Amino acid sequence: MGGWLDWGYLGVFLLMVLENVIPPVPSEVIMGVGGIAAAQGKMNFALLVAVGTLGCAIGNLFWWEIGRRYGYERLKPMVDRWGRWLTMEWEDVERLRRFFDRWGGVTVFVFRFMPLGRTVISIPAGLMHMPFWRFLAYTTAGSLVWNTILVGVGFWLGTTFETIDHWIAPGVTAIVVLALVAYVWRVLTWKPRQQR
């Protein structure tokens, strides 16, 4: 395997931090390949999951903090001006804030399993002022479950990087394409409330 695995657990940690700061870095591949290494006796399963989860938690704090410092109140001029392209109005932002007050923790946990959502969800969590420890707890819990699954899949396959990439890369690509199509459709069909 070589490459970043030569850095061992530090390499896994750094890549998982980076994966949550720069979304195109795929945790599926990082933790999946780590699982293969664990199957070959080169890494410890539990320690690999723990290090990967720590990297996820720290990486997600980056976007949460940016959102927290900005605050959703400062979004109003942008939403008023660019609402058409954001496909939302200020009332939608207020509704999202109320939703996060009630269901934010569960939402953050669930989004940990979504390729596009797991980094993006940190921004609204910060914007909506989700408390630090609540955000960290749900992020860590979701990341722990997801990383255990990924390492488990790699361990079970116990084969090569190409095998994991063969199954995961097309899935991630399909999700990205579907998300882009859904966004274009929403922009084309969206209307302000007074025109509905």
C-alpha positions as CSV (number, residue, x, y, z in Angstrom):
1,M,0.0,0.0,0.0
2,G,2.7,2.4,0.9
3,G,2.2,6.2,0.6
4,W,0.3,7.8,3.4
5,L,0.1,4.5,5.3
6,D,3.8,4.8,5.9
7,W,2.9,7.6,8.3
8,G,0.8,5.2,10.3
9,Y,-1.8,6.5,12.7
10,L,-0.5,10.0,12.3
11,G,-1.1,9.9,8.6
12,V,-4.7,8.6,9.2
13,F,-5.3,11.4,11.7
14,L,-4.0,14.1,9.5
15,L,-5.9,12.9,6.4
16,M,-9.1,12.6,8.4
17,V,-8.7,16.2,9.7
18,L,-8.1,17.3,6.1
19,E,-11.1,15.3,4.8
20,N,-13.4,17.3,7.1
21,V,-11.8,20.6,6.1
22,I,-11.5,19.9,2.4
23,P,-14.4,17.6,1.5
24,P,-13.0,16.0,-1.7
25,V,-10.6,13.9,0.4
26,P,-12.6,10.7,0.8
27,S,-12.8,9.1,4.3
28,E,-14.2,6.0,2.7
29,V,-10.9,5.4,1.0
30,I,-8.8,6.5,4.0
31,M,-10.5,4.3,6.6
32,G,-11.2,1.5,4.1
33,V,-7.5,1.2,3.2
34,G,-6.7,1.4,6.9
35,G,-9.1,-1.5,7.4
36,I,-7.2,-3.5,4.9
37,A,-4.0,-2.7,6.7
38,A,-5.6,-3.9,9.9
39,A,-6.6,-7.2,8.2
40,Q,-3.0,-7.6,7.3
41,G,-1.8,-7.0,10.8
42,K,-0.2,-3.7,10.0
43,M,-2.6,-1.6,12.2
44,N,-4.8,-2.1,15.2
45,F,-8.6,-2.0,14.4
46,A,-9.7,-0.2,17.5
47,L,-6.8,2.3,17.5
48,L,-7.4,3.0,13.8
49,V,-11.1,3.8,14.4
50,A,-10.2,6.0,17.4
51,V,-7.6,8.0,15.5
52,G,-9.9,8.4,12.5
53,T,-12.7,9.6,14.7
54,L,-10.5,12.1,16.5
55,G,-9.4,13.5,13.2
56,C,-13.1,13.8,12.1
57,A,-14.1,15.6,15.3
58,I,-11.2,18.1,15.0
59,G,-11.7,18.7,11.3
60,N,-15.4,19.4,11.8
61,L,-14.7,22.0,14.5
62,F,-13.0,24.1,11.8
63,W,-16.3,24.7,9.9
64,W,-18.4,24.9,13.1
65,E,-16.2,27.6,14.4
66,I,-16.4,29.6,11.2
67,G,-20.2,29.3,11.3
68,R,-20.3,30.3,15.0
69,R,-18.2,33.4,14.5
70,Y,-20.2,34.5,11.5
71,G,-23.6,33.8,13.1
72,Y,-26.9,33.2,11.2
73,E,-28.0,36.8,11.9
74,R,-25.4,38.2,9.5
75,L,-26.8,36.0,6.7
76,K,-29.8,38.3,6.1
77,P,-28.3,40.7,3.6
78,M,-26.9,37.7,1.6
79,V,-30.2,35.8,1.7
80,D,-32.1,39.0,0.7
81,R,-29.8,39.5,-2.3
82,W,-28.9,36.0,-3.4
83,G,-32.1,34.1,-2.2
84,R,-32.9,33.0,-5.8
85,W,-29.6,31.1,-6.1
86,L,-29.7,29.9,-2.5
87,T,-33.4,28.9,-3.1
88,M,-34.4,30.3,0.3
89,E,-35.8,33.4,2.0
90,W,-35.1,34.7,5.5
91,E,-38.2,32.9,6.8
92,D,-36.5,29.7,5.7
93,V,-33.4,30.6,7.7
94,E,-35.5,31.3,10.8
95,R,-37.3,27.9,10.3
96,L,-33.9,26.2,10.0
97,R,-32.8,27.9,13.3
98,R,-35.9,26.6,15.1
99,F,-35.3,23.1,13.6
100,F,-31.7,23.1,14.9
101,D,-32.8,24.2,18.3
102,R,-34.9,21.1,18.5
103,W,-33.3,18.5,16.2
104,G,-29.8,19.8,15.6
105,G,-28.0,17.1,17.5
106,V,-29.7,14.2,15.7
107,T,-29.2,16.0,12.4
108,V,-25.5,16.3,12.9
109,F,-25.3,12.6,13.9
110,V,-27.2,11.4,10.8
111,F,-25.2,13.7,8.4
112,R,-22.0,12.0,9.5
113,F,-23.0,9.1,7.2
114,M,-23.5,11.3,4.1
115,P,-20.6,11.9,1.8
116,L,-21.6,15.4,0.9
117,G,-23.3,16.3,4.1
118,R,-20.8,15.3,6.8
119,T,-18.6,18.4,6.4
120,V,-21.3,20.8,5.2
121,I,-23.6,20.2,8.3
122,S,-20.9,21.8,10.5
123,I,-21.5,25.2,9.0
124,P,-25.3,25.5,9.8
125,A,-24.6,23.9,13.2
126,G,-22.1,26.8,13.9
127,L,-24.3,29.4,12.3
128,M,-27.3,28.4,14.5
129,H,-25.1,28.6,17.6
130,M,-25.3,24.9,18.5
131,P,-23.4,24.6,21.8
132,F,-19.8,23.4,21.5
133,W,-20.1,20.2,23.6
134,R,-23.4,19.2,22.0
135,F,-21.9,19.6,18.5
136,L,-18.8,17.7,19.5
137,A,-20.7,14.9,21.2
138,Y,-23.0,14.2,18.2
139,T,-20.1,14.6,15.7
140,T,-17.9,12.2,17.6
141,A,-20.7,9.6,18.0
142,G,-21.7,9.7,14.3
143,S,-18.1,9.6,13.2
144,L,-17.3,6.7,15.5
145,V,-20.1,4.6,14.0
146,W,-19.2,5.6,10.4
147,N,-15.5,5.0,10.8
148,T,-16.2,1.6,12.5
149,I,-18.3,0.6,9.4
150,L,-15.6,1.8,7.0
151,V,-12.8,0.0,8.8
152,G,-14.9,-3.1,9.1
153,V,-15.6,-3.1,5.4
154,G,-11.9,-2.8,4.6
155,F,-11.0,-5.4,7.2
156,W,-13.6,-7.8,5.7
157,L,-12.5,-7.3,2.2
158,G,-8.9,-7.6,3.2
159,T,-7.8,-7.1,-0.4
160,T,-6.5,-4.1,-2.3
161,F,-7.2,-0.4,-2.6
162,E,-8.6,-0.9,-6.1
163,T,-11.3,-3.2,-4.7
164,I,-12.6,-0.6,-2.3
165,D,-12.3,2.2,-4.9
166,H,-14.1,0.0,-7.4
167,W,-17.2,0.0,-5.2
168,I,-17.1,3.3,-3.4
169,A,-15.9,5.8,-6.1
170,P,-18.9,5.2,-8.4
171,G,-21.3,5.5,-5.5
172,V,-19.8,8.8,-4.4
173,T,-19.8,10.1,-8.0
174,A,-23.5,9.2,-8.4
175,I,-24.4,11.0,-5.1
176,V,-22.5,14.2,-6.3
177,V,-24.3,14.1,-9.7
178,L,-27.7,13.6,-8.1
179,A,-27.0,16.5,-5.7
180,L,-26.1,18.8,-8.6
181,V,-29.2,17.8,-10.6
182,A,-31.4,18.4,-7.5
183,Y,-29.9,21.8,-7.0
184,V,-30.3,22.9,-10.6
185,W,-33.9,21.6,-10.5
186,R,-34.6,23.5,-7.3
187,V,-33.1,26.8,-8.8
188,L,-35.2,26.4,-11.9
189,T,-38.5,25.7,-10.1
190,W,-38.1,27.9,-6.9
191,K,-40.3,30.9,-6.4
192,P,-40.5,33.4,-3.6
193,R,-43.5,32.9,-1.2
194,Q,-45.5,35.8,-2.6
195,Q,-45.4,34.2,-6.1
196,R,-46.5,30.7,-5.0
